[in-house]
Amino acid sequence: MKVLKQISLALVAALVAIPALAQTQAEAITAFNKGYEEAQAGNYDAAIEAYQQALTIANQLGPEGEEIKGKAENQIPVVYFRKAAGVYQNFQKNRSIENLDATIEAFKEVVEVGNKFNDQRVVPRAKGNIPRLYYSKSVLLYGNDQLEAAMEAVDEAINRNSNYATAYYHKAKIIKKQGDTDGDGIIDEKIDEAMQWYDRAIQVAETVGDDDLAETATEAAHDELLAVGTRASESGDVEYAIEMLTRALNYNDESANVYYRLAEAHNKASNPEEAIDNANQALEYETGGRTDKAKIYFELGFAHQTLGNKSTACDAFTNALYGPFKSPAEHKMEFELKCDSTAE
């Protein structure tokens, strides 16, 4: 009788447990369905809470809750990603640093939660978005002249994506702006540092196949060195001018403007042979008309005049009789060289 009584008590306990288990499964399913409905309605925080509730109940169920557990774990990172996308849309409507920081944090949360559940769907996308968001932050700060903060943001973008060619290019621009101490658009300091990052941008862009960015960075590097060299020549620092202009040819060895400025600087430095070589190169690559070529012919004439090549100098100055160089060329021909005639 004692054994029978024990069996009867065990049977009663099992029968009581069955409806309790069924009720718990029902609660897990209800919570999961609520999470789905809230997510579809765009109520992401409520959806996350419901999915988390479903997951908690499923964990309590043990093996019976594995299916619901798996489904909840699949959905939670997705909802976090959709939530982050919503935060990004808010930033697009109001492009403030505050909204951008909120977007960055939202995608970082996606990565954190996704890693917890071993997600391979939204985590890579979120990781890819974060460097781009830091780059956007740097651009906004750069536009506000907050250069130190802009540098911190672009460095974070580069740290998270070492193949981010656009970020390297932007870093070079920040350094240029930091080095433009008088605000005239020409870098005064940090020229070597700026060139280092332009070079890095070009290298990475070529590696990843971003031809447009590689071309943009190459042109920018050329233009920086041309501007620095031109200013140095105009201020009388011809040795430095020649150094900078020669470096510019590394980025465009068919630059008519660089060869012209080199001819000008070599004339100032009393290097007429080098001036002639560079002037001839400038004429080879100059695609403009007579007025565009007049300045080059003027430097060519000046160099030949220095060497005592009167006839050749007069011919060159004849071709310089256009635009702003007409009057100085006429003066050279009439009063210094005593050329036989000047063009009408």
C-alpha positions in Angstrom: 0.0 0.0 0.0 2.9 2.4 0.8 4.4 1.8 -2.7 1.1 2.4 -4.4 0.6 5.6 -2.4 4.0 6.9 -3.6 3.3 6.0 -7.2 -0.1 7.8 -7.0 1.5 10.9 -5.5 4.1 10.9 -8.4 1.4 10.6 -11.0 -0.5 13.5 -9.5 2.6 15.7 -9.5 3.3 14.8 -13.2 -0.3 15.6 -14.2 -0.1 19.0 -12.4 3.2 19.8 -14.2 1.8 19.2 -17.7 -0.6 22.1 -17.8 2.0 24.3 -16.0 4.6 23.5 -18.8 2.0 24.1 -21.5 1.1 27.4 -20.0 4.8 28.5 -19.9 5.3 27.5 -23.5 2.2 29.5 -24.4 3.6 32.5 -22.6 6.9 32.2 -24.5 5.0 32.0 -27.8 2.8 35.0 -26.8 5.9 37.0 -25.9 7.6 36.1 -29.1 4.6 37.1 -31.2 4.3 40.4 -29.3 8.0 41.1 -30.2 7.3 40.4 -33.8 4.2 42.7 -33.8 6.1 45.5 -32.1 9.0 45.3 -34.4 6.7 45.5 -37.4 5.1 48.6 -35.9 8.5 50.2 -35.4 8.3 50.0 -31.6 11.8 48.6 -31.3 12.4 49.0 -27.6 9.1 47.2 -26.9 10.0 44.5 -29.4 13.4 43.9 -27.8 11.7 43.7 -24.3 9.2 41.1 -25.6 11.8 39.0 -27.4 14.0 39.1 -24.2 11.0 37.9 -22.2 10.4 35.1 -24.7 14.1 34.1 -24.4 14.0 34.2 -20.6 10.9 31.8 -20.5 12.5 29.6 -23.2 15.6 29.2 -21.1 13.5 28.2 -18.1 11.8 25.5 -20.2 15.0 23.7 -21.0 14.9 21.4 -24.1 11.2 22.2 -24.6 12.1 25.8 -25.2 14.9 25.4 -27.7 12.9 26.3 -30.7 11.6 29.5 -29.2 15.0 30.3 -27.8 16.6 30.0 -31.3 14.0 32.2 -32.9 14.3 34.9 -30.3 18.1 34.9 -30.5 17.8 35.3 -34.3 15.4 38.2 -34.0 17.0 40.3 -31.2 20.1 41.5 -33.2 17.9 42.3 -36.2 15.7 44.5 -34.1 18.7 46.3 -32.6 19.9 46.9 -36.2 16.5 48.2 -37.3 16.5 50.5 -34.2 20.0 51.8 -35.1 18.8 52.4 -38.7 16.0 54.5 -37.3 18.4 56.6 -35.2 20.4 57.1 -38.4 17.3 58.4 -40.2 16.9 60.9 -37.4 20.4 62.1 -38.0 19.7 62.4 -41.7 16.8 64.8 -40.9 18.9 66.8 -38.4 22.6 66.4 -39.1 23.9 67.4 -35.7 26.9 66.0 -33.9 24.6 64.9 -31.1 22.4 62.8 -33.4 25.4 61.4 -35.1 27.0 60.3 -31.8 23.6 58.6 -31.0 23.8 56.8 -34.3 27.3 55.6 -33.6 26.4 54.3 -30.2 23.3 52.5 -31.6 25.4 50.6 -34.2 28.0 49.8 -31.5 25.2 48.3 -29.5 24.2 46.2 -32.5 27.7 44.8 -32.6 27.7 44.1 -28.9 24.4 42.4 -28.8 25.0 40.5 -32.1 28.3 39.1 -30.8 26.5 37.9 -27.7 24.2 35.8 -30.0 26.9 34.9 -32.6 25.1 36.8 -35.3 26.7 36.8 -38.7 23.9 38.8 -40.5 23.7 42.3 -39.1 27.0 42.4 -37.1 29.2 42.7 -40.3 26.9 45.4 -41.6 27.0 47.4 -38.3 30.8 47.1 -38.1 31.0 48.5 -41.7 28.8 51.4 -40.9 30.7 52.6 -37.8 33.9 53.8 -39.6 31.7 55.6 -42.2 29.8 57.3 -39.3 33.1 58.4 -37.7 34.2 59.8 -41.1 30.9 61.7 -41.4 31.5 63.1 -37.9 35.0 64.2 -38.9 33.6 66.0 -41.9 31.0 67.8 -39.8 33.6 68.9 -37.3 36.0 69.9 -40.0 33.3 72.2 -41.5 32.9 73.8 -38.1 36.7 74.3 -37.8 36.9 71.9 -34.8 40.1 70.4 -36.3 41.4 68.5 -33.3 38.0 66.8 -32.8 37.8 66.1 -36.5 41.2 64.5 -36.4 40.2 62.2 -33.5 37.1 61.1 -35.4 38.9 60.4 -38.7 41.6 58.5 -36.8 38.8 56.3 -35.2 37.5 55.7 -38.7 40.9 54.6 -39.9 41.5 52.4 -36.8 38.3 50.6 -37.6 38.9 50.3 -41.3 42.5 50.5 -42.4 41.5 50.3 -46.1 39.4 53.5 -45.9 41.0 55.6 -48.6 38.6 58.5 -48.3 39.4 58.8 -44.6 43.2 59.0 -45.3 42.4 61.8 -47.9 40.3 63.6 -45.4 43.0 63.4 -42.8 45.4 65.1 -45.2 42.9 67.9 -45.7 42.6 68.4 -41.9 46.4 68.6 -41.6 46.5 71.1 -44.5 43.9 73.3 -42.7 45.8 73.0 -39.5 49.0 74.1 -41.3 47.4 77.0 -43.1 48.2 79.5 -40.4 47.3 82.6 -42.3 44.1 81.3 -43.8 45.0 82.0 -47.4 44.3 78.4 -48.5 48.0 77.6 -48.9 49.7 75.4 -46.3 52.4 77.1 -44.3 53.4 74.2 -41.9 53.1 70.4 -41.9 53.6 70.1 -45.6 55.5 66.8 -45.3 52.9 65.4 -42.9 50.1 66.4 -45.3 51.9 64.8 -48.2 52.4 61.6 -46.2 48.6 61.2 -45.8 47.9 62.1 -49.4 50.3 59.4 -50.4 48.6 56.9 -48.1 45.2 57.8 -49.6 46.6 57.2 -53.1 48.2 53.9 -52.1 45.1 52.6 -50.4 42.8 53.8 -53.1 44.8 52.1 -55.8 44.9 48.9 -53.7 41.1 48.8 -53.3 40.4 49.9 -56.8 39.0 53.4 -56.0 40.4 55.1 -59.1 38.4 58.3 -58.6 39.7 58.8 -55.1 43.3 58.0 -56.2 43.0 60.6 -59.0 41.5 63.2 -56.6 44.2 62.7 -54.0 46.9 62.8 -56.6 45.6 66.1 -58.0 45.3 67.5 -54.5 48.9 66.6 -53.7 50.1 68.2 -56.9 48.1 71.4 -56.3 49.4 71.7 -52.7 53.0 71.5 -53.8 52.4 73.8 -56.8 50.8 76.5 -54.6 53.6 76.2 -51.9 56.3 76.4 -54.6 54.7 79.3 -56.4 54.4 81.3 -53.2 58.0 80.6 -52.3 59.2 81.7 -55.7 57.2 84.9 -55.5 58.6 85.7 -52.1 62.1 85.1 -53.3 62.8 81.7 -51.6 63.7 80.1 -55.0 65.6 77.2 -53.6 62.6 76.0 -51.5 60.4 76.8 -54.5 62.4 74.6 -56.8 62.3 71.8 -54.2 58.5 71.9 -53.8 57.8 72.3 -57.5 60.1 69.4 -58.4 58.2 67.2 -55.8 54.9 68.3 -57.5 56.1 66.5 -60.7 55.9 63.2 -58.8 52.1 63.6 -58.9 51.9 64.9 -62.5 55.0 64.9 -64.7 53.0 66.5 -67.5 52.0 69.6 -65.5 52.5 72.7 -67.7 51.9 75.0 -64.7 54.7 73.3 -62.6 57.2 73.4 -65.5 56.3 77.1 -66.0 56.9 77.9 -62.4 60.1 75.9 -62.4 61.3 78.0 -65.4 60.4 81.1 -63.5 62.2 80.0 -60.3 65.3 78.9 -62.2 65.4 82.3 -63.9 65.3 84.0 -60.5 68.0 81.6 -59.3 70.2 82.5 -62.3 69.9 79.0 -63.8 69.1 79.9 -67.4 69.8 76.4 -68.8 67.4 74.8 -66.4 64.9 77.6 -67.1 65.0 76.8 -70.8 64.5 73.1 -70.2 61.5 73.7 -68.0 60.0 76.3 -70.3 60.2 74.0 -73.3 58.5 71.2 -71.2 55.8 73.7 -70.2 55.2 74.6 -73.8 55.0 70.9 -74.7 52.2 70.2 -72.2 50.3 73.5 -72.3 47.0 73.0 -74.1 45.8 76.6 -74.0 46.0 79.3 -76.6 48.6 82.1 -77.2 47.7 84.0 -74.1 48.2 81.0 -71.9 51.5 80.3 -73.5 52.7 83.9 -73.4 54.0 83.7 -69.8 56.0 80.6 -70.7 57.5 82.3 -73.7 58.4 85.3 -71.5 60.5 83.0 -69.2 62.0 81.3 -72.2 63.0 84.7 -73.7 64.4 85.9 -70.3 66.6 82.8 -70.0 67.9 83.1 -73.6 68.5 86.8 -72.9 70.6 85.9 -69.9 72.7 83.5 -72.0 73.2 86.2 -74.7 71.1 84.5 -77.3 69.6 87.6 -78.7 67.8 86.2 -81.8 66.3 83.3 -79.9 65.3 85.6 -77.0 63.6 88.0 -79.5 61.7 85.1 -81.1 60.5 84.0 -77.7 59.4 87.5 -76.6 57.5 87.9 -79.9 55.4 84.9 -78.8 54.9 86.5 -75.4 53.2 89.6 -76.8 49.7 88.6 -75.5 47.6 89.3 -72.5 49.4 90.7 -69.4 52.8 89.8 -70.8 52.5 92.1 -73.9 53.8 95.2 -72.3 56.8 93.7 -70.5 57.7 91.7 -73.6 57.6 94.8 -75.7 59.9 96.6 -73.2 62.4 93.7 -73.4 62.4 93.7 -77.2 62.6 97.5 -77.7 64.7 98.8 -74.9 66.9 95.9 -73.7 67.4 93.6 -76.7 66.8 96.1 -79.4 65.1 93.5 -81.5 64.6 94.3 -85.2 60.8 94.6 -84.8 57.9 93.9 -82.4 54.6 92.3 -83.3 51.7 94.5 -83.9 
